[in-house]
Amino acid sequence: MKRLPMKHLISLMIAIPLLTACATPAPSPTPAPPPQKLRLATTTSTADSGLLDYLLPDFQNKFNAKVDTIAVGTGQAIELGVKGDVDVVLVHARASEDKFVADGNGINRLDVMYNDFVLVGAKEDPAKVKDMTAAKDAFAAISKSSATFVSRGDNSGTHSKEKSVWAAAQITPSKEMSWYLSIGQGMGETLLFANEKKAYTLTDRGTWLAQQSKLPNLIIVVGGAKIDENKDKSLLNPYGVIPVNPAKHPGVNFDLATKFANWITSAETQKKIGEFGKDKFGQALFYPSK
């Protein structure tokens, strides 16, 4: 093997450091921006059914966001919006939603989805209401027989619907009535309590389907096995999304709340809503509004 002449070796030794010094250093990777935070107030039904766990990862990935979910009754969710403690609400009590917007607390309510309410009760059906077509008639029979009824009693959308059914039956239940138990709990907890007491309760169908395996003592007594079998159209249960008004609450993340509202009503997300639960329950837990 030939050796390099000394003068060439010296030139090479000089050139290497110069080349190294002139080399452009590789740029450091740009750190990803921290995720934005979206504060979402919603109902226990969207959480207890598993819908949010199914949908939210897509939103968080698309918009580099972290959603802090507060799952409470609709009344409490709207109150959080009134106070400006959240950026957006996803709820199901239309009259309360419309008032929230009319009072200037929310902007641009959009229809998201719907399911329905059903009356569930013990298999023994002590009030003999099974397969009645109108919830108000079943409620009247429950009251007449003094069969145990469990109310959420939490000013939720479900509680509001329950109160409207009692009103239609011209009955005003109270805590003084020993058969009427108002427990101030979410839908999942109320169903578990009704199962333990072998009592009647009103529930949204989505939470019922998601929790049914834990409720061996209960069956649907009014509303049918599927939404198209529910003959009482007053039991339909629409959900809406409303960004909180930044003019009234400057601290809210209105831009991200608007993106959330547009995302959850987009064709892609609407399709996902309509598919949720079909593989496990043979029917959707919620139906898209679009």
C-alpha positions as CSV (number, residue, x, y, z in Angstrom):
1,M,0.0,0.0,0.0
2,K,1.4,3.4,-1.0
3,R,1.8,6.0,1.7
4,L,0.7,9.6,1.1
5,P,3.6,12.0,0.7
6,M,4.2,14.1,3.8
7,K,3.1,17.3,2.2
8,H,-0.2,15.8,1.2
9,L,-0.7,14.4,4.7
10,I,-0.1,17.8,6.2
11,S,-2.6,19.4,3.8
12,L,-5.2,16.8,4.7
13,M,-4.7,17.4,8.4
14,I,-5.2,21.1,7.9
15,A,-8.3,20.6,5.7
16,I,-10.3,18.3,8.0
17,P,-10.8,20.8,10.9
18,L,-11.6,23.5,8.3
19,L,-14.3,21.4,6.7
20,T,-15.7,20.5,10.2
21,A,-15.8,24.1,11.2
22,C,-17.6,25.1,8.0
23,A,-20.2,22.3,8.2
24,T,-23.7,23.6,9.0
25,P,-25.0,22.1,12.2
26,A,-28.2,20.2,11.9
27,P,-31.2,22.3,13.1
28,S,-32.7,21.3,16.4
29,P,-36.2,19.9,16.0
30,T,-38.9,22.5,16.7
31,P,-40.8,21.5,19.9
32,A,-44.5,20.8,19.5
33,P,-46.7,23.5,21.0
34,P,-48.4,22.5,24.2
35,P,-52.0,21.4,23.6
36,Q,-54.8,24.0,24.1
37,K,-57.3,23.2,26.8
38,L,-61.0,23.0,26.2
39,R,-63.4,22.9,29.1
40,L,-66.5,20.9,28.2
41,A,-69.6,20.7,30.5
42,T,-71.8,17.9,29.4
43,T,-74.3,15.4,30.7
44,T,-73.6,12.2,32.6
45,S,-75.3,10.3,29.8
46,T,-72.6,11.2,27.3
47,A,-69.9,10.0,29.8
48,D,-71.7,7.0,31.3
49,S,-72.5,5.7,27.8
50,G,-68.9,5.8,26.7
51,L,-69.6,8.1,23.8
52,L,-67.0,10.8,24.9
53,D,-64.3,8.2,25.3
54,Y,-65.0,7.0,21.8
55,L,-65.2,10.5,20.1
56,L,-62.8,12.8,21.9
57,P,-59.4,11.4,20.9
58,D,-60.1,12.4,17.3
59,F,-60.8,16.0,18.2
60,Q,-57.8,16.2,20.5
61,N,-55.5,14.8,17.8
62,K,-56.9,17.0,15.1
63,F,-56.7,20.3,17.0
64,N,-53.8,19.6,19.4
65,A,-56.2,20.0,22.3
66,K,-56.8,18.5,25.7
67,V,-60.5,18.3,26.7
68,D,-61.3,18.7,30.3
69,T,-64.8,17.1,30.7
70,I,-67.1,17.9,33.5
71,A,-70.0,15.4,33.4
72,V,-73.0,16.6,35.4
73,G,-76.7,17.1,35.0
74,T,-77.8,19.5,32.2
75,G,-78.9,22.1,34.8
76,Q,-75.4,22.1,36.4
77,A,-73.7,22.1,33.0
78,I,-75.6,25.1,31.8
79,E,-74.9,26.9,35.1
80,L,-71.2,26.3,34.6
81,G,-71.6,28.0,31.2
82,V,-73.6,30.9,32.8
83,K,-70.6,31.5,35.2
84,G,-68.1,31.3,32.4
85,D,-66.4,28.3,34.1
86,V,-66.4,26.3,30.8
87,D,-65.9,27.0,27.1
88,V,-68.7,24.9,25.6
89,V,-71.7,22.9,26.8
90,L,-73.2,19.7,25.3
91,V,-76.6,19.1,26.9
92,H,-80.1,17.9,26.4
93,A,-82.9,20.1,27.7
94,R,-84.0,22.3,24.8
95,A,-86.0,24.9,26.8
96,S,-83.0,25.5,29.1
97,E,-80.6,25.6,26.1
98,D,-82.8,28.2,24.3
99,K,-82.9,30.3,27.5
100,F,-79.1,30.0,27.8
101,V,-78.7,31.5,24.4
102,A,-81.5,34.1,24.8
103,D,-79.9,35.4,28.0
104,G,-76.6,36.0,26.0
105,N,-74.7,33.2,27.8
106,G,-74.2,31.1,24.7
107,I,-73.8,31.5,20.9
108,N,-75.0,29.5,17.9
109,R,-76.6,26.4,19.4
110,L,-76.3,23.5,16.9
111,D,-78.2,20.2,16.9
112,V,-75.8,17.3,17.5
113,M,-77.7,14.0,18.0
114,Y,-80.7,12.4,19.7
115,N,-81.9,9.3,21.3
116,D,-85.0,8.7,23.5
117,F,-86.1,8.2,27.1
118,V,-87.4,4.8,28.3
119,L,-89.1,3.8,31.5
120,V,-87.4,0.8,33.2
121,G,-88.6,-1.1,36.2
122,A,-88.4,-4.5,38.0
123,K,-89.2,-7.6,36.0
124,E,-92.1,-8.2,38.4
125,D,-93.7,-4.9,37.2
126,P,-95.7,-4.2,40.4
127,A,-97.6,-1.3,38.8
128,K,-98.5,-3.4,35.7
129,V,-97.3,-0.8,33.3
130,K,-95.4,-3.0,30.9
131,D,-96.0,-2.2,27.2
132,M,-98.1,0.9,27.9
133,T,-97.6,3.3,25.0
134,A,-97.7,6.6,26.9
135,A,-95.3,7.4,29.7
136,K,-97.8,9.6,31.4
137,D,-100.2,6.7,31.8
138,A,-97.5,4.5,33.3
139,F,-96.5,7.3,35.7
140,A,-100.1,7.6,36.8
141,A,-100.3,3.8,37.4
142,I,-97.0,3.9,39.4
143,S,-98.4,6.7,41.6
144,K,-101.7,4.9,42.1
145,S,-100.0,1.6,43.1
146,S,-97.4,3.4,45.3
147,A,-94.7,1.4,43.5
148,T,-91.2,2.6,44.2
149,F,-89.9,5.2,41.7
150,V,-86.4,6.6,41.8
151,S,-85.8,10.1,40.5
152,R,-82.5,11.6,39.7
153,G,-83.6,14.8,41.4
154,D,-80.6,16.7,40.0
155,N,-82.1,19.2,37.6
156,S,-80.6,17.3,34.7
157,G,-82.2,16.9,31.3
158,T,-83.6,13.5,32.3
159,H,-85.0,15.0,35.5
160,S,-86.6,17.8,33.5
161,K,-88.2,15.2,31.2
162,E,-89.4,13.2,34.2
163,K,-91.1,16.3,35.7
164,S,-92.8,17.0,32.4
165,V,-94.2,13.5,32.3
166,W,-95.5,13.8,35.9
167,A,-97.1,17.1,34.9
168,A,-98.8,15.5,31.9
169,A,-100.2,12.9,34.3
170,Q,-101.4,15.7,36.5
171,I,-99.3,14.4,39.5
172,T,-96.9,16.3,41.6
173,P,-94.7,13.8,43.4
174,S,-92.9,15.0,46.6
175,K,-90.4,13.7,49.1
176,E,-93.3,13.2,51.5
177,M,-94.5,10.3,49.3
178,S,-92.7,7.3,50.6
179,W,-92.7,5.5,47.3
180,Y,-90.9,8.5,45.5
181,L,-87.1,8.5,46.1
182,S,-85.3,11.6,44.9
183,I,-81.6,10.8,45.2
184,G,-79.7,13.7,43.4
185,Q,-77.4,11.4,41.4
186,G,-76.3,10.9,37.8
187,M,-77.9,8.5,35.4
188,G,-75.5,5.6,36.0
189,E,-75.9,5.8,39.8
190,T,-79.6,6.2,39.6
191,L,-79.9,3.0,37.5
192,L,-77.8,1.1,39.9
193,F,-80.0,2.3,42.8
194,A,-83.2,1.5,41.0
195,N,-81.8,-2.0,40.3
196,E,-81.0,-2.5,44.0
197,K,-84.5,-1.3,45.0
198,K,-86.3,-3.1,42.1
199,A,-87.8,0.3,41.3
200,Y,-89.0,2.2,38.3
201,T,-86.9,5.1,36.8
202,L,-86.7,7.1,33.7
203,T,-83.5,6.9,31.7
204,D,-82.1,7.8,28.4
205,R,-81.7,4.7,26.2
206,G,-78.0,5.2,25.5
207,T,-77.1,4.9,29.2
208,W,-79.5,2.1,29.7
209,L,-77.9,0.1,26.9
210,A,-74.4,0.8,28.1
211,Q,-75.2,-0.1,31.7
212,Q,-77.7,-2.9,31.2
213,S,-75.3,-5.7,32.0
214,K,-75.0,-4.3,35.5
215,L,-78.8,-4.2,36.0
216,P,-80.2,-7.7,36.2
217,N,-83.3,-6.8,38.0
218,L,-84.6,-4.2,35.5
219,I,-86.3,-4.3,32.1
220,I,-87.7,-1.7,29.8
221,V,-91.4,-1.4,30.5
222,V,-92.3,1.6,28.3
223,G,-90.4,2.6,25.2
224,G,-89.8,-0.7,23.4
225,A,-86.5,-2.5,22.7
226,K,-85.4,0.1,20.0
227,I,-86.1,3.7,19.4
228,D,-88.4,3.0,16.4
229,E,-90.6,1.0,18.7
230,N,-91.1,3.9,21.1
231,K,-94.7,5.1,20.4
232,D,-94.5,8.0,22.9
233,K,-92.9,10.7,20.7
234,S,-92.7,13.1,23.7
235,L,-89.8,10.8,24.9
236,L,-87.4,11.9,22.1
237,N,-84.2,13.3,23.5
238,P,-82.3,15.8,21.4
239,Y,-78.8,17.1,22.3
240,G,-77.3,20.4,21.4
241,V,-73.8,22.0,21.6
242,I,-73.4,25.7,22.5
243,P,-70.1,27.7,22.8
244,V,-70.1,30.1,25.7
245,N,-70.3,33.8,24.7
246,P,-66.9,35.5,24.9
247,A,-68.5,38.9,25.0
248,K,-69.9,38.0,28.4
249,H,-67.0,35.8,29.5
250,P,-63.7,37.1,27.9
251,G,-61.7,34.3,29.5
252,V,-63.3,31.5,27.5
253,N,-61.6,29.8,24.6
254,F,-64.2,30.7,22.1
255,D,-62.1,29.8,19.0
256,L,-61.5,26.2,20.2
257,A,-65.1,25.9,21.4
258,T,-66.3,26.9,17.9
259,K,-64.0,24.3,16.4
260,F,-65.4,21.7,18.7
261,A,-69.0,22.6,17.8
262,N,-68.1,22.4,14.1
263,W,-66.2,19.2,14.6
264,I,-69.0,17.4,16.5
265,T,-71.6,18.4,13.8
266,S,-69.3,17.6,10.9
267,A,-70.2,14.7,8.5
268,E,-67.3,12.6,9.7
269,T,-68.1,12.9,13.4
270,Q,-71.8,12.5,12.8
271,K,-71.2,9.2,11.1
272,K,-69.1,8.0,14.1
273,I,-72.0,9.0,16.4
274,G,-74.4,6.9,14.4
275,E,-72.1,3.9,14.5
276,F,-71.3,4.0,18.2
277,G,-72.7,0.9,20.0
278,K,-74.0,-0.9,17.0
279,D,-71.3,-3.7,17.2
280,K,-72.0,-4.3,20.9
281,F,-75.7,-3.7,21.3
282,G,-77.1,-4.2,17.8
283,Q,-78.3,-0.6,17.7
284,A,-76.9,2.9,18.0
285,L,-76.9,4.5,21.4
286,F,-77.3,7.9,19.8
287,Y,-78.5,9.1,16.3
288,P,-76.8,11.9,14.4
289,S,-78.9,15.0,13.8
290,K,-77.5,15.4,10.2
